[in-house]
Amino acid sequence: MCLAAPGKIVSIDTSNPDLRMAKVDFGGIIKDICIEWLPEAEIGSYILAHVGTALSVVDETDALESIRTINEIGDLLEKEDDTNKITD
């Protein structure tokens, strides 16, 4: 099973005509992601990325909902860890 993470394209590098790359913001963490196979991707687009490669352009509303859900899961896991520290 693989997991693709949603992120927002903040810049695009076209200096290498054979490999279009983008800086993508994943909740404050900026990563270089290959967008070569997504010609429709542009600055401001949300993409799903896995292992440094953009798999698809996604709707902003869907991407933001996924990001919100991922953050909620992280918050719940953090609370669980805090609870376990108290009872250990």
Secondary structure as GFF3:
##gff-version 3
##sequence-region A 1 88
A	DSSP	beta_strand	5	13	.	.	.	ID=ss1
A	DSSP	beta_strand	21	26	.	.	.	ID=ss2
A	DSSP	beta_strand	29	34	.	.	.	ID=ss3
A	DSSP	beta_strand	46	50	.	.	.	ID=ss4
A	DSSP	beta_strand	53	58	.	.	.	ID=ss5
A	DSSP	alpha_helix	60	87	.	.	.	ID=ss6
###
